[in-house]
Structures are given as structure tokens and as C-alpha cells.
Amino acid sequence: MTSRLIKLVSLSAALVVVALVSGFAYWSRSPVNLGGANAEDRSQLLRQWQAGEVVALVRHAERCDRSSNPCFGPADGITKVGNDAAIAVGQGFIRLGMEQADVISSPATRTAQTAHAMFSKDAIAQDWLASCGKPLRNDVVAHKRAHHNLVLVTHSGCISDFEAQTGYPHAATSEYGSSLLVHIDEKGELKILGIVKADDWKSLLQGSSVQ
């Protein structure tokens, strides 16, 4: 084998490796974790929230039927641990400001309980947040009022449906209490901002002007 041929083979092998690595990274990519966002990104999020341009898709808290922790209420609802976690998540949203925000939940017990724990009141329940599927992206945009943020308490499968429809078809499954934040402008143009895990609200809001 000539020296030139050896170099070509080596180069081809290197390109294959790069393509495989790049393809795997793209295949498995998920929205950025906003818990580690820099000051500029945090400030941008706060401005967008204050302008009423954000939608948050929140996964319900820990399911009672899939945990050994005590139930908070009915067996198809959330655990006591999950209820406490949902309260903490709600405090993060309250610090952002809920004066111009709508809250809608799936009609399932676990989502209704999560929404109530977050904001100390019942949310409007709508079936489309349980069925999800292909119409979900358009449903989210349709329910977003101008200059009003929208908090949607839903299910991991629904969040996965939404991510698949917005450029993240193989994102990691959302955790209990995590929030997928999305920017939607007045024209209905949509951009995923990232994920805030249940324990990341303190770090996200640290140093911000919100109280």
C-alpha cells in the first residue's frame, strides 16, 4: 500500500469517526439546562417573562403509583414528597411573577394536584394537555395570549411530543417537576429556551432582580 493510499484511508476513517460522533450528539441532544445559565441568558429570560412571551411546560410531580413514598391523596395522584417539590417549583414561578400568567393543567389527578400545590389554587383543566400528539405544538401557540405567560402542567410524554415537534426528537425524558421554557413572540414564532429542573430555580434566579 502506497503512502498516499494509507493517508487517504486514514483520512476517510477519521471522517467516519467524526460523522458518527457528530451524528450521535445530534441524535441524543436535549434542550439546554438553564440551571447553569450565564447572567446574560438569565437576564434575557427575565425580560421575556416580564413581556409575557414565555410558555412553561411543567411535568407533574412524583407519581404515587410508581413510588414507595406515601401518597398525598388518591392513589392516581402524587406523593407527599412530590407535593412538597411542586410547592417549591411554584415558588420559582411566583418569584418570576404570575400577575400576567395563565395556568392550565391536564385533567389527570397528578397534574391537577401538582398545579394546585404550585399556586395554592385549582388550574383550568383541559383535555388537550393529556392527549397531546401531533396537534400539541399548534395547541400551545393557540392557547398563548399576547403579553401573558402560560404555565402548562402536563405529562412527560406530552413534553416529549412537543420537543419532537420543535427540533429535539430524541431529547431525554423530562424529570418530575422539570419545566421546559419556550419563547413565543407576537407572531407565534417559537424558540425553546431550555429546561429548569425542579431543584434549579434557586440557581436560575440567583442574583436576579426578582424578589
C-alpha positions as CSV (number, residue, x, y, z in Angstrom):
1,M,0.0,0.0,0.0
2,T,1.4,3.4,-1.0
3,S,2.0,6.2,1.4
4,R,-0.7,8.2,-0.4
5,L,-3.2,5.5,-0.2
6,I,-2.5,5.0,3.5
7,K,-3.1,8.7,4.1
8,L,-6.4,8.5,2.2
9,V,-7.6,5.5,4.2
10,S,-6.6,7.2,7.5
11,L,-8.4,10.4,6.5
12,S,-11.5,8.5,5.5
13,A,-11.6,6.6,8.8
14,A,-11.2,9.9,10.7
15,L,-14.1,11.5,8.8
16,V,-16.3,8.5,9.5
17,V,-15.5,8.7,13.2
18,V,-16.2,12.5,13.2
19,A,-19.5,11.9,11.4
20,L,-20.6,9.1,13.8
21,V,-19.7,11.3,16.9
22,S,-21.5,14.3,15.4
23,G,-24.5,12.3,14.5
24,F,-24.8,10.7,17.9
25,A,-24.5,14.1,19.6
26,Y,-27.3,15.5,17.4
27,W,-29.4,12.3,17.8
28,S,-29.3,12.5,21.6
29,R,-29.3,16.2,22.1
30,S,-31.7,17.8,24.6
31,P,-32.6,21.5,25.3
32,V,-30.0,23.3,27.4
33,N,-30.2,23.1,31.2
34,L,-31.0,26.7,32.3
35,G,-29.9,25.9,35.9
36,G,-26.4,26.7,34.7
37,A,-27.3,29.7,32.5
38,N,-25.0,32.7,32.5
39,A,-26.1,36.2,33.6
40,E,-26.9,37.3,30.1
41,D,-29.2,34.3,29.4
42,R,-30.9,34.7,32.8
43,S,-31.5,38.4,32.1
44,Q,-32.9,37.6,28.7
45,L,-35.3,35.1,30.2
46,L,-36.5,37.6,32.8
47,R,-37.1,40.2,30.1
48,Q,-39.1,37.7,28.0
49,W,-41.1,36.6,31.1
50,Q,-41.8,40.3,32.1
51,A,-43.0,40.9,28.5
52,G,-45.4,37.9,28.7
53,E,-43.7,35.9,26.0
54,V,-42.9,32.6,27.7
55,V,-44.7,29.2,27.9
56,A,-43.6,26.7,30.5
57,L,-44.5,23.0,30.1
58,V,-44.2,21.5,33.6
59,R,-44.1,17.8,34.2
60,H,-46.2,16.8,37.2
61,A,-44.6,15.8,40.5
62,E,-43.7,12.3,41.6
63,R,-46.5,9.8,40.8
64,C,-47.9,7.8,43.8
65,D,-48.4,4.7,41.7
66,R,-44.8,4.5,40.8
67,S,-43.2,5.3,44.1
68,S,-42.9,3.7,47.6
69,N,-43.4,7.2,49.2
70,P,-46.7,7.9,50.9
71,C,-49.5,9.3,48.7
72,F,-50.6,12.8,49.2
73,G,-54.2,11.8,48.4
74,P,-55.7,9.4,45.8
75,A,-53.6,6.6,44.5
76,D,-53.6,8.1,41.0
77,G,-52.2,11.3,42.3
78,I,-48.8,12.5,43.6
79,T,-46.8,11.6,46.7
80,K,-46.3,13.8,49.7
81,V,-42.7,14.3,48.6
82,G,-44.0,15.3,45.2
83,N,-46.4,17.8,46.7
84,D,-43.6,19.5,48.6
85,A,-41.5,19.6,45.5
86,A,-44.3,21.1,43.5
87,I,-44.7,23.8,46.1
88,A,-41.0,24.7,45.7
89,V,-41.4,24.8,41.9
90,G,-44.3,27.1,42.2
91,Q,-42.3,29.4,44.4
92,G,-39.8,29.8,41.5
93,F,-42.6,30.8,39.2
94,I,-44.1,33.2,41.8
95,R,-40.7,34.9,42.1
96,L,-40.8,35.4,38.4
97,G,-44.3,36.9,38.7
98,M,-47.6,35.4,38.0
99,E,-49.7,38.6,37.6
100,Q,-49.8,38.1,33.8
101,A,-49.8,34.4,33.6
102,D,-52.4,31.7,32.7
103,V,-52.2,28.2,34.3
104,I,-53.8,25.2,32.6
105,S,-53.4,21.6,33.5
106,S,-54.2,18.2,32.2
107,P,-57.4,16.8,33.9
108,A,-55.4,13.9,35.4
109,T,-55.3,13.8,39.2
110,R,-51.5,14.0,39.4
111,T,-51.3,17.2,37.2
112,A,-54.3,18.8,38.9
113,Q,-52.6,18.2,42.3
114,T,-49.3,19.5,41.1
115,A,-50.8,22.7,39.7
116,H,-52.7,23.3,43.0
117,A,-49.6,22.7,45.0
118,M,-47.6,25.2,42.9
119,F,-50.1,28.0,43.1
120,S,-52.5,27.2,46.0
121,K,-55.5,27.1,43.7
122,D,-57.0,24.9,41.1
123,A,-55.9,25.3,37.5
124,I,-58.2,25.2,34.5
125,A,-58.2,21.6,33.3
126,Q,-58.2,20.9,29.5
127,D,-58.1,17.5,27.7
128,W,-55.6,18.6,25.0
129,L,-52.9,18.6,27.7
130,A,-53.4,14.8,28.2
131,S,-53.9,13.7,24.6
132,C,-51.1,15.8,23.1
133,G,-49.7,14.1,20.0
134,K,-49.3,15.9,16.6
135,P,-51.6,18.9,17.4
136,L,-49.7,19.8,20.5
137,R,-47.4,22.5,19.1
138,N,-50.2,24.3,17.5
139,D,-52.4,23.9,20.6
140,V,-49.7,25.5,22.7
141,V,-49.4,28.5,20.4
142,A,-53.2,28.8,20.1
143,H,-53.6,29.0,23.9
144,K,-50.9,31.6,24.4
145,R,-52.4,35.0,24.9
146,A,-50.5,38.1,23.9
147,H,-48.5,39.6,26.7
148,H,-49.4,36.7,29.0
149,N,-47.1,33.9,30.1
150,L,-48.6,30.4,30.0
151,V,-47.9,27.6,32.5
152,L,-49.0,24.2,31.3
153,V,-48.9,21.3,33.9
154,T,-48.7,18.2,31.8
155,H,-47.0,14.8,31.3
156,S,-43.6,13.6,30.2
157,G,-45.0,12.1,27.1
158,C,-46.6,15.3,26.1
159,I,-43.4,17.3,26.7
160,S,-41.5,14.7,24.6
161,D,-44.2,15.2,21.8
162,F,-43.6,19.0,22.0
163,E,-39.8,18.6,21.9
164,A,-40.0,16.3,18.9
165,Q,-42.1,18.9,17.0
166,T,-39.6,21.7,17.8
167,G,-36.3,20.2,16.9
168,Y,-35.5,17.8,19.7
169,P,-36.9,14.4,18.6
170,H,-34.6,12.4,20.9
171,A,-34.4,14.6,24.0
172,A,-34.0,12.9,27.4
173,T,-37.3,12.3,29.2
174,S,-38.3,15.1,31.4
175,E,-37.9,14.6,35.2
176,Y,-40.7,15.1,37.8
177,G,-41.3,18.8,38.3
178,S,-39.0,20.0,35.5
179,S,-40.1,22.8,33.2
180,L,-39.5,23.3,29.5
181,L,-39.4,27.0,28.8
182,V,-40.3,28.3,25.4
183,H,-40.3,31.8,23.9
184,I,-43.3,32.7,21.7
185,D,-43.4,36.1,20.1
186,E,-46.4,38.1,18.9
187,K,-46.3,36.4,15.5
188,G,-46.4,32.9,17.1
189,E,-42.7,32.2,16.3
190,L,-41.4,29.7,18.7
191,K,-38.0,29.1,20.2
192,I,-37.1,26.6,23.0
193,L,-35.1,28.4,25.7
194,G,-34.2,25.3,27.8
195,I,-35.1,23.2,30.8
196,V,-35.3,24.2,34.5
197,K,-35.2,21.1,36.7
198,A,-37.1,21.2,40.0
199,D,-34.0,21.9,42.1
200,D,-32.6,24.5,39.8
201,W,-34.9,27.5,40.4
202,K,-32.7,28.9,43.2
203,S,-29.6,28.9,41.0
204,L,-31.5,30.3,38.0
205,L,-32.9,33.3,39.9
206,Q,-29.8,33.9,42.0
207,G,-28.6,37.4,41.5
208,S,-31.7,38.5,39.6
209,S,-33.8,41.5,40.4
210,V,-36.9,39.5,41.0
211,Q,-38.0,39.0,44.7
